[in-house]
Amino acid sequence: MRKIYQIYLDSYRGLSSASWMLAIVMLINRAGSMVFPFLGVYMSKELHFEDEQTGYVLACYGLGSMIGSMLGGWLTDKIGNYKLQYLSLLGSIPMFILLPHFTSVISLAVMIFCQSTISEMFRPANSVAITKYARPENITRAFSLNRMAVNLGFSVGPAMGGMLAAISYALLFYINAGAAFFAAVVFIYFFKGRKENPKPTPIAEEEEEIALGMSTTQRQSPYKDRLFLFYSLFCTLYSIAFLQLFSTLPIFYEKVGGLTELEIGIVLGYSGLLIFLTEMLLVHMAERHLTTQKTIFYGALIAPLAFGIFLLDHSILSIFLSITFLSISEMLIFPYTSTVTAMRADDNSKGSYMGVNGLTFAIGFIISPILGTKLVTYFGYDILWIVMGSLFLIAAFGLNYTVGKMVKPKA
């Protein structure tokens, strides 16, 4: 037990103060992003939108995320990650304040699209900042720390949002604006004039990047990097299957598993808590015993178990076991795919590369709910689990191949 505790402590050692502050800003920002989980309820109960209309507005959120990721990556390379991060945080404040005043389907869809675009520009800039401020040997753990903050915010935000929504949905939007302002103040105070790490950041202590066959022009644009685009395709397939967590899985929990809304919240909260408590430890152990390629491969191979278990049983035990498998897979996949993306680029194109990395998630966010709900409607849940499990497997072998081409162990 003492040895595990020591390893746990070691997983946090060596992280720079800047890495911790980036995580704190992300925590404040994501804890404040409590609007999205309640947008559907808001449109249904407060604005009396039909389900189809609600779906279109939510799709605009995904579309905005996609545009924001692309635009954010490009702007990061043009104006720098510091400027874009505080501009995104400050720009989202008036959007949150104005949202309650737009109550028609079209006007709200436009506002949600604009708000999502501005907010999501923060992600690629923040990811680039992680690579700039993290110590070379700690970049993957720095990404993991940032994700830990996101998951803690995801656990706290919806709980706070539920209480605020019970009082007033307008108050929910205004508190979001306040959180964005607070995050901006903390970010500007700490990072204004702060020097970035001048050292190169290799993928991991025992690995190095392969750039063979890549011209300087290719490394300056992710859209000319064919191997990276194939890699991004498999990241997208993983995201499409993984994001069932936010669409069909909660519906399945209620309709097939028989869970109440409170119980569904407990299951999702358990996932966030599990990731918050164990991701840094898991990543630290993976860095010590596995290569980046193997970690990503094993992480993707675990994911089909999360859905396959539902072909056999729908009990509460199976539900918790399923979300555990999905959480472990997430912890092994996302920090490492972000690291590989950051280190695939040269110093002048990290923003564009991280923008494409965010784009894979945004595309998944658009496709996942549409594909998942249609499969359930026409074929049932068993077919959904088989299709999504297959996407996980395709992603596992595709990522294993492409990462193997981009990364190799040091001699």
WOLIN-V209646 format. One record per pair of residues at least 12 apart in sequence whose C-alpha atoms are under 10 Angstrom apart, sorted by the first residue. I is the first residue (numbers start at 1). GAP is how many residues later the second one is. D is the distance in whole Angstrom. If there is no record, write none. Layout:
I/GAP/D
I/GAP/D
This chain:
4/277/9
5/276/9
7/273/10
7/274/7
7/275/10
7/277/8
7/278/8
8/269/10
8/270/9
8/271/10
8/272/8
8/273/5
8/274/9
8/276/8
8/277/9
9/271/9
9/272/8
10/270/9
10/271/8
10/274/8
10/275/10
11/127/10
11/130/8
11/134/10
11/268/10
11/269/6
11/270/6
11/271/9
11/272/8
11/273/5
11/274/8
11/276/10
12/126/10
12/129/8
12/130/9
12/133/8
12/268/7
12/269/8
12/272/9
13/125/9
13/128/10
14/120/9
14/121/8
14/123/9
14/124/7
14/127/10
14/128/10
15/118/10
15/119/7
15/120/7
15/122/9
15/123/7
15/124/9
15/126/8
15/127/7
15/130/9
16/117/7
16/118/6
16/119/7
16/122/9
16/126/9
17/116/9
17/117/9
17/173/10
18/111/9
18/112/8
18/114/10
18/115/6
18/116/7
18/117/10
18/124/10
18/172/8
18/173/8
18/176/9
18/178/9
19/110/9
19/111/6
19/112/9
19/113/10
19/114/6
19/115/6
19/116/9
19/119/10
19/120/9
19/122/10
19/123/6
19/124/9
19/126/8
19/127/8
20/110/10
20/114/10
20/122/8
20/125/8
20/126/8
20/129/10
21/125/9
21/165/9
21/166/8
21/169/8
21/170/9
22/104/8
22/105/9
22/107/8
22/108/7
22/111/9
22/120/9
22/121/10
22/123/9
22/124/7
22/127/9
22/164/10
22/165/8
22/168/9
22/169/9
23/103/9
23/107/9
23/119/9
23/120/9
23/121/9
23/122/6
23/123/5
23/124/8
23/125/8
23/126/6
23/127/8
24/121/10
24/122/8
24/125/7
24/126/9
24/129/10
24/159/8
24/162/9
24/163/9
25/101/10
25/121/9
25/124/9
25/125/10
25/155/9
25/157/9
25/158/5
25/159/8
25/160/9
25/161/7
25/162/6
26/96/10
26/97/9
26/100/9
26/120/7
26/121/9
26/122/10
26/123/6
26/124/6
26/125/10
26/126/10
26/127/8
26/157/8
26/161/9
27/119/8
27/120/9
27/121/9
27/122/5
27/123/6
27/124/8
27/125/7
27/126/5
27/127/9
27/129/9
27/130/10
27/156/9
28/121/9
28/122/9
28/124/10
28/125/7
28/129/9
28/151/6
28/152/8
28/153/10
28/154/8
28/155/6
28/156/9
28/158/9
29/60/8
29/90/10
29/120/10
29/121/9
29/124/8
29/128/10
29/147/8
29/148/10
29/149/10
29/150/6
29/151/6
29/152/9
29/153/8
29/154/6
29/155/9
30/119/8
30/120/6
30/121/8
30/122/8
30/123/5
30/124/6
30/125/10
30/126/9
30/127/7
30/146/9
30/149/9
30/150/9
30/153/10
31/118/9
31/119/8
31/120/9
31/121/8
31/122/4
31/123/6
31/124/8
31/125/6
31/126/4
31/127/8
31/128/10
31/129/8
31/130/9
31/145/9
31/148/8
31/149/10
32/121/8
32/122/9
32/124/9
32/125/6
32/126/9
32/128/9
32/129/9
32/140/9
32/141/9
32/143/7
32/144/5
32/145/8
32/146/8
32/147/5
32/148/7
32/149/10
32/150/10
32/151/9
33/63/10
33/86/10
33/120/8
33/121/8
33/123/10
33/124/6
33/125/8
33/128/9
33/139/10
33/140/9
33/142/9
33/143/6
33/144/9
33/146/8
33/147/8
34/119/9
34/120/8
34/121/10
34/122/9
34/123/5
34/124/5
34/125/8
34/126/7
34/127/5
34/128/8
34/130/9
34/131/10
34/138/8
34/139/8
34/141/9
34/142/7
34/145/10
35/61/9
35/122/9
35/123/8
35/126/7
35/127/10
35/130/9
35/134/9
35/137/7
35/138/7
35/139/10
35/140/9
35/141/7
36/22/9
36/25/9
36/76/10
36/121/10
36/122/9
36/125/9
37/117/10
37/120/9
37/121/7
37/124/8
37/125/9
37/209/9
38/120/8
38/123/8
38/124/8
38/127/8
38/131/9
38/134/9
39/15/9
39/18/9
39/19/8
39/73/10
39/130/9
40/14/6
40/15/8
40/17/9
40/18/8
41/13/9
41/124/10
42/12/10
42/123/8
42/127/7
43/12/10
43/14/9
43/60/9
43/61/10
43/62/9
43/65/10
46/57/9
46/123/8
47/55/10
47/56/7
47/57/8
47/58/9
48/55/10
49/54/10
49/55/9
49/56/8
50/55/10
53/52/7
53/53/9
53/56/9
54/51/8
54/55/9
55/314/9
55/315/9
56/49/9
56/50/9
56/53/8
57/48/7
57/49/8
57/50/10
57/51/7
57/52/5
57/53/8
57/54/9
57/55/7
57/56/8
58/51/8
58/54/8
58/55/9
58/307/10
58/308/9
59/50/9
59/53/9
59/54/9
59/306/8
59/307/6
59/308/9
59/310/9
59/311/9
60/48/10
60/49/6
60/50/8
60/51/9
60/52/7
60/53/5
60/54/9
60/56/8
60/57/10
60/306/9
61/48/8
61/49/9
61/50/9
61/51/6
61/52/5
61/53/8
61/54/8
61/55/6
61/56/8
61/301/9
61/304/9
61/305/9
62/50/9
62/51/8
62/54/8
62/55/9
62/299/9
62/300/6
62/301/7
62/302/9
62/303/6
62/304/5
62/305/9
63/49/10
63/50/7
63/51/10
63/53/8
63/54/8
63/296/10
63/299/7
63/300/8
63/302/9
63/303/7
64/46/9
64/47/10
64/48/8
64/49/5
64/50/7
64/51/8
64/52/5
64/53/4
64/54/8
64/55/9
64/56/8
64/57/10
64/298/8
65/48/8
65/49/9
65/50/9
65/51/5
65/52/5
65/53/8
65/54/8
65/55/5
65/56/8
65/58/10
65/293/8
65/294/8
65/296/9
65/297/6
65/298/8
65/300/9
65/301/9
66/47/10
66/50/9
66/51/8
66/54/8
66/55/9
66/289/9
66/290/9
66/292/8
66/293/5
66/294/8
66/295/8
66/296/5
66/297/6
66/298/10
66/299/9
66/300/9
67/46/9
67/47/10
67/49/9
67/50/6
67/51/9
67/53/8
67/54/8
67/288/9
67/291/10
67/292/8
67/295/9
67/296/10
68/20/10
68/45/9
68/46/9
68/47/10
68/48/7
68/49/4
68/50/6
68/51/7
68/52/5
68/53/5
68/54/8
68/55/9
68/56/9
68/287/8
68/290/9
68/291/8
68/294/9
69/47/10
69/48/8
69/49/9
69/50/9
69/51/6
69/52/5
69/53/8
69/54/7
69/55/6
69/56/9
69/282/10
69/283/9
69/284/10
69/285/8
69/286/5
69/287/7
69/288/8
69/289/5
69/290/6
69/291/9
69/292/9
69/293/8
70/47/10
70/50/9
70/51/8
70/54/9
70/281/9
70/282/7
70/283/9
70/284/9
70/285/5
70/286/6
70/287/9
70/288/8
70/289/7
70/292/10
71/46/8
71/47/9
71/49/9
71/50/7
71/53/9
71/280/10
71/281/8
71/284/7
71/285/10
72/12/8
72/13/9
72/16/9
72/45/9
72/46/9
72/47/10
72/48/7
72/49/4
72/50/7
72/51/8
72/52/6
72/53/7
72/54/10
72/279/7
72/280/8
72/282/9
72/283/6
72/284/10
72/286/9
73/48/7
73/49/9
73/50/9
73/51/5
73/52/7
73/54/10
73/55/9
73/276/8
73/277/8
73/278/4
73/279/4
73/280/7
73/281/6
73/282/4
73/283/7
73/284/9
73/285/9
73/286/10
74/47/10
74/50/9
74/51/9
74/147/10
74/275/8
74/276/9
74/277/6
74/278/5
74/279/9
74/280/9
74/281/7
74/282/10
75/46/9
75/49/9
75/50/8
75/276/7
75/277/8
75/280/10
76/45/9
76/46/9
76/48/7
76/49/6
76/50/9
76/52/8
76/53/10
76/272/9
76/273/9
76/274/8
76/275/5
76/276/7
76/278/9
76/279/9
77/48/9
77/51/9
77/270/9
77/271/6
77/272/6
77/273/7
77/274/5
77/275/7
77/276/10
78/270/9
78/271/9
78/273/9
78/274/10
80/45/8
80/48/9
80/49/9
80/268/10
80/271/8
81/41/9
81/42/10
81/43/8
81/44/5
81/45/7
81/46/9
81/47/7
81/48/6
81/49/10
81/51/9
81/270/8
82/40/10
82/43/7
82/44/8
82/46/10
82/47/8
82/105/9
82/106/8
82/109/7
82/110/8
82/111/9
82/112/10
83/42/9
83/105/9
83/109/9
84/34/10
84/37/7
84/38/7
84/39/10
84/40/9
84/41/6
84/42/9
85/34/9
85/35/10
85/36/8
85/37/5
85/38/8
85/39/9
85/40/6
85/41/7
85/44/9
85/99/8
85/102/8
85/103/9
86/36/8
86/39/10
86/94/10
86/95/10
86/97/9
86/98/6
86/99/9
86/100/10
86/101/7
86/102/7
86/105/10
87/31/9
87/32/10
87/34/9
87/35/8
87/97/8
88/27/10
88/29/9
88/30/6
88/31/6
88/32/8
88/33/6
88/34/6
88/35/9
88/37/9
88/92/9
88/96/9
89/29/8
89/30/7
89/31/10
89/32/9
89/33/7
89/88/9
89/90/9
89/91/6
89/92/7
89/93/9
89/94/7
89/95/6
89/96/9
89/98/9
90/28/9
90/29/9
90/87/9
90/90/7
90/91/6
90/92/10
90/93/9
90/94/6
90/95/9
91/24/9
91/27/7
91/28/8
91/86/10
91/89/9
91/90/9
91/93/10
92/22/9
92/23/6
92/24/8
92/25/9
92/26/6
92/27/6
92/28/10
92/84/9
92/85/7
92/88/7
92/89/9
93/22/9
93/25/10
93/26/10
93/80/10
93/81/9
93/82/10
93/83/8
93/84/5
93/85/7
93/86/9
93/87/6
93/88/7
93/91/10
94/21/9
94/80/9
94/83/7
94/86/10
95/16/7
95/17/9
95/19/8
95/20/6
95/21/9
95/23/9
95/24/10
95/78/9
95/79/10
95/81/10
95/82/8
96/15/9
96/16/9
96/19/7
96/74/9
96/76/9
96/77/5
96/78/6
96/79/9
96/80/7
96/81/5
96/82/9
96/84/9
97/73/8
97/74/9
97/75/10
97/76/6
97/77/6
97/78/9
97/79/8
97/80/6
97/81/9
98/13/8
98/17/10
98/72/10
98/75/9
98/76/9
98/79/10
99/12/7
99/13/8
99/16/9
99/71/8
99/74/7
99/75/9
100/69/8
100/70/6
100/71/9
100/72/9
100/73/7
100/74/9
101/69/9
119/61/10
120/235/10
120/238/9
120/242/9
121/234/8
121/237/9
122/233/10
123/228/10
123/231/8
123/232/8
123/234/10
123/235/7
124/218/10
124/226/9
124/227/6
124/228/8
124/229/8
124/230/5
124/231/5
124/232/9
124/233/8
124/234/7
124/235/10
125/225/9
125/226/6
125/227/10
125/229/8
125/230/8
126/20/9
126/225/9
126/228/9
127/15/10
127/16/8
127/19/9
127/211/8
127/212/9
127/215/8
127/223/9
127/224/8
127/227/7
127/228/9
127/230/10
127/231/10
128/210/10
128/214/7
128/219/10
128/221/10
128/222/6
128/223/6
128/224/10
128/225/9
128/226/7
128/227/10
129/67/8
129/68/10
129/221/10
129/222/9
130/12/7
130/13/7
130/15/10
130/16/8
130/66/10
130/67/10
130/209/10
130/212/9
131/12/8
131/65/9
131/66/8
131/69/9
131/70/7
131/71/10
131/207/10
131/208/8
131/211/7
131/212/9
131/219/9
132/63/9
132/64/6
132/65/5
132/66/8
132/67/8
132/68/9
132/69/8
132/215/10
132/218/10
133/61/10
133/62/8
133/63/5
133/64/5
133/65/9
133/66/9
133/68/10
134/62/9
134/63/7
134/65/10
134/67/8
135/62/7
135/63/10
135/64/8
135/65/9
135/66/7
135/67/10
136/61/9
136/62/10
136/63/7
136/64/7
136/65/4
136/66/6
136/67/8
136/68/8
136/69/8
137/64/7
137/65/7
137/66/8
137/67/6
137/68/6
137/69/9
138/63/9
138/64/9
138/65/9
138/66/8
138/67/8
138/146/10
138/149/10
139/62/7
139/63/8
139/64/7
139/65/8
139/66/10
139/196/9
139/197/9
139/199/10
139/200/7
139/203/10
139/204/10
140/62/10
140/63/7
140/64/7
140/140/10
140/143/8
140/144/9
140/147/9
140/152/10
140/194/10
140/195/6
140/196/6
140/197/9
140/198/8
140/199/6
140/200/9
141/63/10
141/138/9
141/139/7
141/140/9
141/141/10
141/142/7
141/143/7
141/146/9
141/194/8
141/195/9
141/198/9
142/138/9
142/193/8
142/197/9
143/137/10
143/191/9
143/192/5
143/193/8
143/194/10
143/195/7
143/196/7
144/131/10
144/132/10
144/135/7
144/136/6
144/137/10
144/138/10
144/139/7
144/140/9
144/187/8
144/188/9
144/190/8
144/191/5
144/192/9
144/194/10
144/195/10
145/131/9
145/134/8
145/135/7
145/138/10
145/190/9
146/189/9
147/128/9
147/129/8
147/132/9
147/133/9
147/184/9
147/187/8
147/188/8
148/124/9
148/125/9
148/126/10
148/127/7
148/128/5
148/129/8
148/130/9
148/131/7
148/132/8
148/183/9
149/126/10
149/127/7
150/122/9
150/125/10
150/126/9
151/118/9
151/120/9
151/121/5
151/122/8
151/123/9
151/124/7
151/125/6
152/117/9
152/120/6
152/121/7
152/122/10
152/123/8
152/124/6
152/125/9
153/119/9
153/123/10
154/114/9
154/115/8
154/118/7
154/119/10
155/110/9
155/111/10
155/113/8
155/114/6
155/115/9
155/116/9
155/117/6
155/118/7
155/121/9
156/113/9
156/116/9
156/117/10
157/19/10
158/107/9
158/111/9
159/106/9
159/110/9
160/12/9
160/15/10
161/12/9
161/14/9
161/15/9
200/143/9
200/146/10
200/147/9
201/138/10
201/141/9
201/142/7
202/137/9
202/138/9
202/140/10
202/141/7
202/142/10
203/89/8
203/133/9
203/136/6
203/137/6
203/138/9
203/139/9
203/140/6
203/141/9
203/204/8
204/83/8
204/84/10
204/87/8
204/88/8
204/132/10
204/135/9
204/136/10
204/139/10
204/203/10
204/205/10
205/82/8
205/83/9
205/86/10
205/204/10
205/205/9
206/81/9
206/82/9
206/84/10
206/85/8
206/86/9
206/202/9
206/203/6
206/204/6
206/205/9
207/84/8
207/85/8
207/200/7
207/201/6
207/202/5
207/203/5
207/204/9
208/135/9
208/198/9
208/199/6
208/200/6
208/201/7
208/202/6
208/203/10
209/131/9
209/134/7
209/135/7
209/194/10
209/196/9
209/197/6
209/198/5
209/199/7
209/200/9
209/201/9
210/133/10
210/134/8
210/193/10
210/194/9
210/195/7
210/196/5
210/197/6
210/198/7
210/199/10
211/133/8
211/134/10
211/194/9
211/195/7
211/196/9
212/193/9
212/194/9
214/12/10
214/13/10
216/130/9
218/127/9
218/128/10
219/125/8
219/126/6
219/127/6
219/128/9
219/129/9
219/130/7
219/131/10
219/134/9
220/124/10
220/125/7
220/126/6
220/127/9
220/128/7
220/129/5
220/130/8
220/132/9
220/133/9
221/124/8
221/125/9
221/127/9
221/128/6
221/129/9
221/130/10
221/131/7
221/132/7
222/119/10
222/122/9
222/123/8
222/127/8
222/128/9
222/129/10
222/130/7
222/131/6
222/132/9
222/133/9
222/134/7
222/135/10
223/129/9
223/130/9
223/133/9
225/119/9
225/120/10
225/128/10
227/175/7
227/176/9
227/178/8
227/179/8
228/112/10
228/113/8
228/116/8
228/117/10
228/125/9
228/128/10
228/129/10
228/174/8
228/175/9
228/177/10
228/178/8
229/124/10
229/127/9
229/128/10
229/173/10
230/168/8
230/169/9
230/171/10
230/172/7
231/106/9
231/109/10
231/110/9
231/126/10
231/164/9
231/167/7
231/168/6
231/169/9
231/170/9
231/171/6
231/172/7
231/174/10
231/175/10
232/105/9
232/109/9
232/121/10
232/124/8
232/125/7
232/126/10
232/127/9
232/128/6
232/129/10
232/163/10
232/166/10
232/167/9
232/170/9
233/124/10
233/127/7
233/162/8
233/165/9
233/166/9
234/126/9
234/157/9
234/158/9
234/159/10
234/160/8
234/161/5
234/162/8
234/163/9
234/164/6
234/165/6
234/166/10
234/168/9
235/98/9
235/99/9
235/102/8
235/122/8
235/123/10
235/124/10
235/125/6
235/126/8
235/129/9
235/157/10
235/160/7
235/161/9
235/163/9
235/164/7
236/121/9
236/122/10
236/123/8
236/124/5
236/125/6
236/126/9
236/127/7
236/128/6
236/129/9
236/131/10
236/155/10
236/159/8
237/123/8
237/124/9
237/126/9
237/127/7
237/130/10
237/131/10
237/151/9
237/153/10
237/154/6
237/155/7
237/156/10
237/157/8
237/158/6
237/159/10
237/161/10
238/62/8
238/65/9
238/92/10
238/95/9
238/122/9
238/123/9
238/126/8
238/150/9
238/151/10
238/152/10
238/153/7
238/154/6
238/155/9
238/156/8
238/157/6
238/158/8
238/161/10
239/91/10
239/95/10
239/121/7
239/122/6
239/123/9
239/124/8
239/125/5
239/126/8
239/128/9
239/129/8
239/152/9
239/153/9
239/156/9
240/120/9
240/121/8
240/122/9
240/123/8
240/124/4
240/125/7
240/126/8
240/127/6
240/128/5
240/129/8
240/131/9
240/132/9
240/148/8
240/151/8
240/152/9
241/62/9
241/63/9
241/66/10
241/123/8
241/124/10
241/126/10
241/127/7
241/128/10
241/130/10
241/131/9
241/143/10
241/144/9
241/146/9
241/147/5
241/148/7
241/149/9
241/150/6
241/151/7
241/154/10
242/61/8
242/62/10
242/64/10
242/65/10
242/84/8
242/85/10
242/87/9
242/88/8
242/119/10
242/122/9
242/123/10
242/126/8
242/146/8
242/147/10
242/149/9
242/150/8
243/118/9
243/121/7
243/122/7
243/123/10
243/124/9
243/125/6
243/126/8
243/129/9
244/63/10
244/120/10
244/121/9
244/124/6
244/125/7
244/126/10
244/127/9
244/128/7
244/129/9
244/140/10
244/141/10
244/144/9
245/23/9
245/78/9
245/81/9
245/123/9
245/124/10
246/22/10
246/119/9
246/122/9
246/123/8
247/118/9
247/121/8
247/122/5
247/123/9
247/125/8
247/126/8
248/120/9
248/121/7
248/122/10
248/123/10
248/124/6
248/125/6
248/127/10
248/128/8
248/133/9
248/136/9
249/15/10
249/58/10
249/70/10
249/74/10
249/123/9
249/132/10
250/14/7
250/15/9
250/17/9
250/18/9
251/13/9
251/122/10
252/62/9
252/124/10
252/129/8
253/14/9
253/61/9
253/62/10
253/63/9
253/66/8
256/58/7
256/59/9
256/125/9
257/53/10
257/56/9
257/57/6
257/58/7
257/59/7
257/61/10
257/62/8
258/56/9
258/57/9
258/58/9
259/56/10
259/57/8
263/53/10
264/55/10
266/54/10
267/49/9
267/52/8
267/53/7
267/56/8
267/57/10
268/52/9
268/55/8
270/50/8
270/53/8
270/54/9
270/57/10
271/49/9
271/52/6
271/53/7
271/54/10
271/55/9
271/56/6
271/57/9
272/55/8
274/49/10
274/50/8
274/53/8
274/54/9
274/57/10
275/49/9
275/52/7
275/53/8
275/55/9
275/56/7
276/55/10
278/50/9
278/53/9
279/48/9
279/49/8
279/51/9
279/52/6
279/53/8
279/56/9
280/51/9
282/46/9
282/49/8
282/50/8
283/12/9
283/48/7
283/49/7
283/50/10
283/52/8
283/53/9
286/46/8
291/116/9
291/117/9
291/118/7
292/40/10
292/41/10
292/44/7
292/45/9
292/47/9
292/48/8
292/108/10
292/111/8
292/112/9
292/115/8
292/116/9
292/117/9
293/43/9
293/44/10
293/47/10
293/106/8
293/107/6
293/108/9
293/109/9
293/110/6
293/111/6
293/112/9
293/113/9
293/114/7
293/115/8
293/116/10
294/38/10
294/105/10
294/106/7
294/109/9
294/110/9
295/34/10
295/36/10
295/37/6
295/38/7
295/41/8
295/42/10
295/105/9
296/33/9
296/34/10
296/35/10
296/36/6
296/37/5
296/38/9
296/39/9
296/40/7
296/41/7
296/99/10
296/100/8
296/101/10
296/103/7
296/104/7
296/107/9
297/32/10
297/35/9
297/36/8
297/96/9
297/98/9
297/99/5
297/100/7
297/101/9
297/102/7
297/103/5
297/104/9
297/106/9
298/31/8
298/34/8
298/35/9
298/98/8
298/99/10
298/102/9
299/26/9
299/27/9
299/28/10
299/29/7
299/30/4
299/31/7
299/32/8
299/33/5
299/34/6
299/35/9
299/93/10
299/97/8
300/26/9
300/28/10
300/29/6
300/30/8
300/32/8
300/33/7
300/91/10
300/92/6
300/93/7
300/94/9
300/95/7
300/96/5
300/97/8
300/99/9
300/100/9
301/28/8
301/88/9
301/91/7
301/92/6
301/93/10
301/94/9
301/95/6
301/96/9
302/23/6
302/24/7
302/25/10
302/26/8
302/27/6
302/28/9
302/30/10
302/87/10
302/90/9
302/91/9
302/94/9
303/19/9
303/20/10
303/21/10
303/22/6
303/23/5
303/24/9
303/25/8
303/26/6
303/27/8
303/30/10
303/85/9
303/86/7
303/88/10
303/89/6
303/90/8
303/93/9
304/18/9
304/21/8
304/22/8
304/25/9
304/81/8
304/82/9
304/83/10
304/84/8
304/85/4
304/86/7
304/87/9
304/88/6
304/89/7
304/92/10
305/16/9
305/17/7
305/18/10
305/19/10
305/20/7
305/21/8
305/24/10
305/80/10
305/84/8
305/87/10
306/12/9
306/13/9
306/14/9
306/15/7
306/16/4
306/17/6
306/18/8
306/19/5
306/20/6
306/21/9
306/22/10
306/23/9
306/79/9
306/83/8
307/12/10
307/15/7
307/16/9
307/18/9
307/19/9
307/74/10
307/75/9
307/77/9
307/78/5
307/79/8
307/80/10
307/81/8
307/82/6
307/85/10
308/14/9
308/74/9
308/77/6
308/78/7
308/80/9
308/81/7
309/12/8
309/13/7
309/16/10
309/76/9
310/12/8
310/71/9
310/72/8
310/75/8
310/76/10
311/70/9
311/71/6
311/72/9
311/74/7
311/75/9
312/70/10
333/63/10
337/20/8
337/62/9
337/66/9
338/15/10
338/16/7
338/19/7
338/20/9
339/15/9
340/14/10
340/17/10
340/63/8
340/66/8
340/67/8
341/12/6
341/13/6
341/14/10
341/15/9
341/16/7
341/62/10
341/65/10
342/12/6
342/15/9
343/63/10
343/64/10
344/62/8
344/63/9
368/20/10
371/13/9
371/17/10
372/12/7
372/13/9
372/15/9
372/16/9
375/12/9
